[in-house]
């Protein structure tokens, strides 16, 4: 017959043991979280390379035909196991270049054309480089509202816009203020490093008056665009990189609801989203 256990014996309560086990598990959990949060870039690159090599190809079963004997099928289909490469970045672009296994922008070697997926990254890099160059100007804070960077299907559009009380060009003149000239000079080295062609367009506001009636907004907008081209060329943009210099007067206001607004008066410098022209005599 079993003896009855005496109450009030020594030792820890049962709930304390369970609580201690729970705390131990929590400590292990937090240690794992900390270890996962501390990443070694070199180890991650090694692991990523190993994963790419391991999963670069996969076996795929496909139906390849029907076996017949005297016109009678003896099997619905036969199975063929072949090696099929996984999708690459270029598979999602309109341009396919299959001479390189790695298709990311980090692996470009000028031997293949860049995929469509890489162009937005180029414009983002150009915009960041322009902002960095402009930061060297002491008056950049005052004229920051006069600069608009806009990315569209046509490319990266850099607009130098007039604001109330602060203009980029002298009133009724094709010549810019000195601040505008330095702004264009800072842009030139960045634009010259891009393969894209440059299109410059001048715009004026509606209702502009001139001393000479024969000198219209078309003349003024075209001459301002051409002066901007001259300054960019003076500071390093090659002449064959320019695509067009256009004057549009007040035909395309930035704010159509208010064509008399000062912000409609602007010069646009467009980095075109297209492949660079092939040099004469180039044989690919």
Secondary structure, DSSP 8 states (H G I E B T S, - for coil): ------SS-SS--HHHHHHHHHHHHHHHHHHHHHHHHS--HHHHHHHHHHHHHHSSEEEEEEE---EEETTEEEES--EEEEEEE---GGGGSSS---S-S--SGGG--SSS---HHHHHHHHHHHHHHHHHHHTTSTTHHHHGGGEEEEEETTEEEEEEE-BTTB-SB-TT-SSB-HHHHHHHHHHHHHHHTSSS-EEEEEE--TT---SSTTS-HHHHHHHHHHHHHHHHHHTT--GGGEEEEEE-TTSS-SSTT-TT-GGG-EEEEEEE-S-----TT---
